[in-house]
Amino acid sequence: MPPLDEPLLPSTPCKPTPRWRMFFISALVLVAFTASYMTFVHSSQRYSNPWTNSIRSSAHIHRDNGISVLVTGAAGFIGSHVSLALKNRGDGVVGVDNFNNYYSPSLKRTRQSLLDFHGVYIVDGDINDYRLLSMLFNTVPFTHVMHLAAQVGVQYAIDNPYVYVHNNIASFITLLERCKVSNPQPAVVWASSGSVYGIQNKNNNPFSEMDRVDLPSTIYASTKRTGEEIARTYNRLHGLSITALRFFTVYGPWGRPDMAYFSFIKNILTGEPITMYRANRAKNHLHLARDFVYIDDIVKGCVASLDTSGKSTGSGGSKNGSAPYRVFNLGNGSPVTVPELVTVLEDNLKMKATKDVMDMCGNGDDSFAYVNISLAEKEIGFKPTTDLQTGLKEFVKWYLWYYGKPFDCDRT
């Protein structure tokens, strides 16, 4: 081996380089060039026809003054409903979803088929892939981004925290990085969470956007709170118009199987006991209360946020002026206890539940969620109209249609 200070390939060798060595080096260069070229060709083929044709067709706007929206998490619960609502009113909609297995992807694939029937194309991909996002933005000049992709769930985060960092923080930065260099930049509306309010002694007063949000009680809530600060920074530095929507407990047809009301109806139908948690507040043993908001009302809030988002002011990553930055609570404004929820399900199913009541441990959400939605009502006209009885009736009808009775575990 030559000394460290001697070049491995001297510019003036003492001996002529043997022909076999020159041939070998040339062959290596040729192989490397060929591999690089084939990778480029494969990449181009992957994101060419009919992929681009499907994207352009899905993004076509069918109404005057319509918008073109990239919806992330489009095969998810909220994402599928928002995509369908936008498409039905004539907007251009393109979806992207990674179809992960947090819950069985079969329900997501069914939602995808439903959207495809209505002309919404969903790209099977990960928004952490900057190249994929570039292909999408180069194919369609999106006016808006509806960012709903996220790793959800509270308990799952205890054992899988890195998944939340990857899917809720890293992916959001990747998306914003691509948005900032677009010309023109799209306006961004994204899903934060009511869980950012965390542990607060509100004396049963509703959460307001003006409240401090520096005590999140879960990893999931922490990633959403981090996302809000990241969004504010991109708004300030790059002129992106950004609206954060703090969703509370969204329910309804085509919902997520990991939600409590899903397991409640399953257990009622199969005769298994329902576990209901209560909070030990000064030993008063109060039952958990949640702010349940029906999916149709949430969709109206999402669409109204897109319509009122204002314009981003940057160009190619440079800020040319201040842009809107907004945060809205989207809930129902009327908390419901878990026993009340179960009673409504029992009434709709005409069956009684077997109940196990347990004290709540300290690694989950806050025990009482009550939200002030007056700012959203004032700024975007958000006003929920679906009460719990009506909403759960629609959910039960869908559930029995989709899963049948008894419950079919393979379709979750």
C-alpha positions as CSV (number, residue, x, y, z in Angstrom):
1,M,0.0,0.0,0.0
2,P,1.5,3.4,-0.9
3,P,2.2,6.0,1.8
4,L,-0.6,8.2,2.9
5,D,1.0,11.3,1.4
6,E,1.3,9.6,-2.0
7,P,-1.6,9.8,-4.4
8,L,-3.3,6.5,-5.2
9,L,-3.6,7.6,-8.9
10,P,-0.4,9.7,-9.6
11,S,-0.7,12.2,-12.3
12,T,2.7,11.3,-13.7
13,P,3.2,7.6,-13.2
14,C,6.6,6.1,-13.5
15,K,5.3,3.3,-15.6
16,P,2.7,3.3,-18.4
17,T,-0.6,2.2,-17.1
18,P,-1.3,-1.4,-18.4
19,R,-4.0,-1.6,-21.1
20,W,-6.0,-4.1,-19.0
21,R,-6.2,-1.6,-16.2
22,M,-7.3,1.2,-18.5
23,F,-9.9,-1.1,-19.9
24,F,-11.1,-2.1,-16.5
25,I,-11.4,1.6,-15.3
26,S,-13.2,2.5,-18.5
27,A,-15.6,-0.4,-18.0
28,L,-16.3,0.8,-14.5
29,V,-17.1,4.3,-15.7
30,L,-19.4,2.9,-18.4
31,V,-21.2,0.7,-15.9
32,A,-21.7,3.5,-13.5
33,F,-23.0,5.8,-16.2
34,T,-25.3,3.2,-17.5
35,A,-26.7,2.5,-13.9
36,S,-27.2,6.2,-13.4
37,Y,-29.0,6.6,-16.7
38,M,-31.2,3.5,-16.1
39,T,-32.1,4.9,-12.6
40,F,-33.1,8.2,-14.3
41,V,-35.1,6.4,-16.9
42,H,-36.8,4.2,-14.3
43,S,-37.7,7.3,-12.2
44,S,-39.0,9.0,-15.3
45,Q,-41.1,6.0,-16.3
46,R,-42.5,5.6,-12.8
47,Y,-43.8,9.2,-12.8
48,S,-44.8,9.4,-16.4
49,N,-47.9,8.3,-18.3
50,P,-50.4,7.1,-17.3
51,W,-49.4,8.5,-13.9
52,T,-49.2,12.1,-15.0
53,N,-52.3,11.7,-17.1
54,S,-54.3,10.5,-14.1
55,I,-52.9,13.3,-12.0
56,R,-53.8,16.0,-14.5
57,S,-57.3,14.6,-15.0
58,S,-57.9,14.5,-11.3
59,A,-56.6,18.0,-10.8
60,H,-58.8,19.4,-13.6
61,I,-61.0,22.3,-12.3
62,H,-64.7,22.1,-13.3
63,R,-66.0,25.4,-11.9
64,D,-65.3,29.1,-12.2
65,N,-62.8,30.4,-9.7
66,G,-62.2,26.8,-8.6
67,I,-59.0,25.7,-6.8
68,S,-56.5,22.9,-7.3
69,V,-55.8,21.1,-4.0
70,L,-53.2,18.5,-3.1
71,V,-54.7,16.5,-0.2
72,T,-52.2,14.5,1.9
73,G,-53.6,11.5,3.8
74,A,-56.4,11.4,1.2
75,A,-57.3,7.8,1.9
76,G,-57.7,8.6,5.6
77,F,-61.0,9.3,7.4
78,I,-61.0,13.1,7.2
79,G,-58.9,13.2,4.0
80,S,-61.3,11.1,2.0
81,H,-64.3,13.2,3.1
82,V,-62.6,16.5,2.3
83,S,-61.4,15.2,-1.1
84,L,-64.9,14.1,-2.1
85,A,-66.4,17.4,-1.0
86,L,-64.0,19.4,-3.0
87,K,-64.4,17.2,-6.1
88,N,-68.2,17.4,-5.8
89,R,-68.2,21.2,-6.0
90,G,-65.9,21.2,-9.0
91,D,-62.4,21.7,-7.6
92,G,-59.3,19.9,-8.8
93,V,-58.2,17.3,-6.2
94,V,-55.1,15.1,-6.2
95,G,-54.5,12.8,-3.2
96,V,-51.4,11.2,-1.8
97,D,-51.3,8.5,0.9
98,N,-48.8,5.9,2.1
99,F,-51.4,3.4,3.2
100,N,-49.5,2.4,6.4
101,N,-50.7,-0.4,8.6
102,Y,-51.4,1.5,11.8
103,Y,-54.8,0.0,11.2
104,S,-55.6,-2.4,8.4
105,P,-55.1,-0.7,5.1
106,S,-58.2,-2.5,3.6
107,L,-60.5,0.3,4.8
108,K,-58.2,2.9,3.3
109,R,-58.2,1.0,0.0
110,T,-62.0,0.9,0.0
111,R,-62.0,4.7,0.6
112,Q,-59.5,5.0,-2.3
113,S,-61.9,3.0,-4.6
114,L,-64.7,5.3,-3.6
115,L,-62.7,8.4,-4.5
116,D,-61.5,6.8,-7.7
117,F,-65.1,6.2,-8.7
118,H,-65.7,10.0,-8.2
119,G,-62.6,11.0,-10.2
120,V,-60.1,11.6,-7.4
121,Y,-56.7,10.0,-8.0
122,I,-54.6,9.0,-5.0
123,V,-50.9,8.6,-5.4
124,D,-49.5,5.7,-3.3
125,G,-46.5,7.4,-1.8
126,D,-44.8,8.9,1.2
127,I,-44.7,12.7,1.6
128,N,-41.2,12.3,3.2
129,D,-40.1,11.7,-0.4
130,Y,-39.2,15.1,-1.7
131,R,-38.7,13.8,-5.2
132,L,-42.3,12.5,-5.3
133,L,-43.6,15.9,-4.1
134,S,-41.5,17.7,-6.8
135,M,-43.0,15.4,-9.4
136,L,-46.5,16.3,-8.2
137,F,-45.9,20.0,-8.1
138,N,-44.2,20.0,-11.5
139,T,-47.2,18.2,-12.9
140,V,-49.9,20.4,-11.3
141,P,-49.6,24.1,-10.2
142,F,-51.5,23.5,-6.9
143,T,-53.2,26.6,-5.5
144,H,-53.7,24.9,-2.1
145,V,-52.4,22.1,0.1
146,M,-54.7,20.3,2.5
147,H,-52.3,18.5,4.8
148,L,-54.1,15.8,6.7
149,A,-51.5,13.0,6.6
150,A,-50.3,12.1,10.1
151,Q,-49.5,9.3,12.5
152,V,-52.5,9.4,14.9
153,G,-53.3,7.7,18.2
154,V,-52.2,8.3,21.8
155,Q,-51.3,4.9,23.2
156,Y,-49.4,3.7,20.1
157,A,-46.9,6.6,20.6
158,I,-45.8,5.2,23.9
159,D,-44.0,2.3,22.2
160,N,-43.4,3.9,18.8
161,P,-42.3,7.6,19.3
162,Y,-40.0,7.7,16.3
163,V,-42.9,6.9,14.0
164,Y,-44.6,10.1,15.1
165,V,-41.4,12.2,14.6
166,H,-41.1,10.8,11.1
167,N,-44.7,11.1,10.0
168,N,-45.8,14.3,11.9
169,I,-42.6,16.4,12.0
170,A,-40.1,15.3,9.3
171,S,-42.8,14.8,6.7
172,F,-44.4,18.2,7.4
173,I,-41.0,19.9,7.0
174,T,-40.5,18.1,3.7
175,L,-43.9,19.3,2.5
176,L,-43.2,22.9,3.5
177,E,-39.8,22.8,1.9
178,R,-41.4,21.9,-1.4
179,C,-44.2,24.4,-1.0
180,K,-41.8,27.3,-0.3
181,V,-40.0,26.9,-3.6
182,S,-43.1,26.7,-5.7
183,N,-43.9,29.6,-7.9
184,P,-46.6,30.6,-7.1
185,Q,-46.6,29.2,-3.6
186,P,-49.7,27.3,-2.5
187,A,-51.7,28.2,0.6
188,V,-51.4,25.5,3.3
189,V,-54.2,24.3,5.6
190,W,-53.2,21.5,7.9
191,A,-54.4,19.3,10.7
192,S,-53.1,20.1,14.1
193,S,-55.0,18.7,17.1
194,G,-57.0,19.8,20.2
195,S,-54.6,17.6,22.2
196,V,-52.0,20.4,22.1
197,Y,-53.9,22.0,25.0
198,G,-52.7,19.1,27.2
199,I,-52.9,19.2,30.9
200,Q,-54.6,22.4,32.0
201,N,-56.7,23.3,35.0
202,K,-59.5,25.1,33.2
203,N,-62.2,24.5,35.8
204,N,-64.3,23.1,33.0
205,N,-63.9,26.3,30.9
206,P,-63.5,25.8,27.2
207,F,-60.1,25.7,25.5
208,S,-59.4,28.9,23.5
209,E,-56.8,29.6,20.8
210,M,-55.4,32.2,23.2
211,D,-54.6,29.6,25.8
212,R,-51.0,28.5,26.5
213,V,-50.1,25.2,24.8
214,D,-46.8,24.4,26.4
215,L,-47.9,21.3,28.4
216,P,-48.9,18.6,25.9
217,S,-49.6,15.3,27.7
218,T,-48.7,12.8,24.9
219,I,-46.0,12.3,22.3
220,Y,-48.7,12.7,19.6
221,A,-49.7,16.1,21.1
222,S,-46.1,17.2,21.3
223,T,-45.5,16.5,17.6
224,K,-48.6,18.5,16.7
225,R,-47.5,21.4,18.9
226,T,-44.0,21.2,17.3
227,G,-45.7,21.3,13.9
228,E,-47.5,24.6,14.8
229,E,-44.2,26.2,15.6
230,I,-42.6,24.9,12.4
231,A,-45.6,26.2,10.4
232,R,-45.3,29.7,12.1
233,T,-41.6,29.8,11.2
234,Y,-42.2,28.9,7.5
235,N,-44.9,31.6,7.4
236,R,-42.6,34.2,8.9
237,L,-39.5,33.3,6.8
238,H,-40.9,32.3,3.5
239,G,-44.3,34.0,3.2
240,L,-46.4,30.8,3.2
241,S,-50.1,31.3,4.0
242,I,-50.7,28.7,6.7
243,T,-53.8,27.7,8.7
244,A,-53.7,25.2,11.5
245,L,-56.9,23.4,12.5
246,R,-57.1,22.0,16.0
247,F,-59.4,19.1,15.5
248,F,-61.2,17.6,18.5
249,T,-62.8,14.1,18.5
250,V,-64.1,13.6,14.9
251,Y,-66.6,10.8,14.3
252,G,-68.8,9.4,11.6
253,P,-69.1,7.0,8.7
254,W,-65.8,5.7,7.2
255,G,-64.1,6.6,10.5
256,R,-61.0,5.2,12.1
257,P,-61.2,1.7,13.7
258,D,-58.9,2.7,16.5
259,M,-61.3,5.2,17.9
260,A,-63.2,4.4,21.1
261,Y,-66.7,4.6,19.6
262,F,-65.6,1.9,17.0
263,S,-64.6,-0.5,19.7
264,F,-67.8,0.3,21.7
265,I,-70.1,-0.7,18.9
266,K,-68.1,-3.8,18.2
267,N,-68.2,-4.9,21.8
268,I,-71.9,-4.2,22.1
269,L,-72.6,-6.4,19.0
270,T,-70.4,-9.2,20.2
271,G,-71.5,-9.1,23.9
272,E,-68.0,-8.2,25.1
273,P,-67.6,-5.7,28.0
274,I,-66.9,-2.0,27.3
275,T,-64.0,-0.5,29.3
276,M,-64.9,3.0,30.4
277,Y,-62.3,5.2,32.1
278,R,-62.9,7.8,34.6
279,A,-60.6,10.5,36.0
280,N,-59.7,10.8,39.6
281,R,-60.1,14.6,40.1
282,A,-59.8,15.1,43.7
283,K,-61.4,11.7,44.1
284,N,-64.6,12.9,42.5
285,H,-64.2,10.1,39.9
286,L,-65.5,12.2,37.0
287,H,-66.2,10.4,33.7
288,L,-64.1,11.3,30.7
289,A,-65.8,13.9,28.5
290,R,-64.9,14.6,24.9
291,D,-65.9,17.2,22.4
292,F,-67.4,15.1,19.6
293,V,-67.7,16.7,16.2
294,Y,-69.4,15.0,13.2
295,I,-67.4,14.5,10.0
296,D,-69.7,16.6,7.8
297,D,-69.2,19.6,10.1
298,I,-65.4,19.1,10.1
299,V,-65.4,19.0,6.3
300,K,-67.2,22.3,6.1
301,G,-64.6,23.8,8.4
302,C,-61.7,22.4,6.3
303,V,-63.3,23.7,3.0
304,A,-64.0,27.1,4.5
305,S,-60.4,27.3,5.7
306,L,-59.2,26.7,2.2
307,D,-61.6,29.3,0.7
308,T,-60.5,32.0,3.2
309,S,-56.8,31.1,3.4
310,G,-55.5,34.1,1.5
311,K,-52.4,34.0,-0.7
312,S,-48.9,33.0,0.0
313,T,-46.5,35.9,-0.7
314,G,-43.2,34.1,-1.4
315,S,-41.7,33.1,-4.7
316,G,-39.0,30.4,-5.1
317,G,-38.4,30.4,-1.4
318,S,-38.1,34.1,-1.0
319,K,-40.6,36.1,1.0
320,N,-42.1,39.2,-0.7
321,G,-44.5,40.2,2.1
322,S,-46.4,39.0,5.2
323,A,-48.9,36.2,4.7
324,P,-51.8,35.0,6.8
325,Y,-51.1,32.7,9.7
326,R,-54.2,31.4,11.5
327,V,-55.1,28.8,14.2
328,F,-58.7,27.6,14.7
329,N,-60.4,25.2,17.0
330,L,-62.7,22.9,15.2
331,G,-65.0,21.1,17.6
332,N,-68.6,21.0,18.7
333,G,-68.5,23.2,21.7
334,S,-70.5,20.8,23.8
335,P,-68.6,18.0,25.7
336,V,-70.2,14.6,26.0
337,T,-69.3,12.0,28.6
338,V,-68.4,8.4,27.6
339,P,-71.5,7.0,29.4
340,E,-73.7,9.4,27.4
341,L,-72.0,8.2,24.2
342,V,-72.6,4.6,25.0
343,T,-76.2,5.2,25.8
344,V,-76.8,6.7,22.4
345,L,-75.1,3.6,20.8
346,E,-77.3,1.3,22.9
347,D,-80.4,3.1,21.7
348,N,-79.5,2.9,18.1
349,L,-78.5,-0.8,18.3
350,K,-81.4,-1.7,20.6
351,M,-78.9,-3.7,22.7
352,K,-77.4,-3.1,26.1
353,A,-73.6,-2.9,26.8
354,T,-71.7,-4.6,29.5
355,K,-69.6,-2.0,31.2
356,D,-66.3,-2.1,33.1
357,V,-65.4,1.2,34.8
358,M,-61.8,1.8,35.5
359,D,-59.7,4.7,36.8
360,M,-57.6,6.4,34.1
361,C,-53.8,6.1,34.2
362,G,-51.6,9.1,33.7
363,N,-50.2,8.5,30.2
364,G,-53.2,9.5,28.0
365,D,-55.2,12.5,27.0
366,D,-56.6,15.0,29.4
367,S,-59.8,13.8,31.0
368,F,-62.0,16.7,30.0
369,A,-62.1,18.4,26.5
370,Y,-64.3,21.4,26.0
371,V,-63.6,23.8,23.2
372,N,-64.4,27.4,22.4
373,I,-65.1,27.7,18.6
374,S,-66.2,31.3,18.5
375,L,-63.0,32.4,16.6
376,A,-63.7,29.9,13.8
377,E,-67.3,30.9,13.7
378,K,-66.3,34.5,13.3
379,E,-63.5,34.1,10.8
380,I,-64.6,31.2,8.6
381,G,-68.3,30.8,9.5
382,F,-67.8,27.4,11.2
383,K,-70.9,26.4,13.0
384,P,-71.6,22.6,13.6
385,T,-75.2,21.6,13.0
386,T,-75.1,17.8,13.7
387,D,-75.9,16.7,17.3
388,L,-74.5,13.5,18.7
389,Q,-77.8,11.5,18.4
390,T,-78.0,12.3,14.6
391,G,-74.3,11.7,14.0
392,L,-74.1,8.4,15.8
393,K,-77.3,7.2,14.1
394,E,-75.6,7.8,10.7
395,F,-72.4,6.1,11.9
396,V,-74.3,3.0,13.2
397,K,-76.1,2.7,9.8
398,W,-72.9,2.8,7.9
399,Y,-71.1,0.4,10.3
400,L,-73.8,-2.2,10.0
401,W,-73.8,-1.8,6.2
402,Y,-70.0,-2.0,5.9
403,Y,-69.1,-4.6,8.5
404,G,-72.3,-6.5,8.9
405,K,-73.5,-8.2,12.0
406,P,-71.7,-9.9,13.7
407,F,-68.5,-7.9,13.3
408,D,-66.1,-9.1,10.6
409,C,-62.6,-8.6,11.9
410,D,-60.9,-8.9,8.5
411,R,-62.4,-5.7,7.2
412,T,-61.0,-3.2,9.7
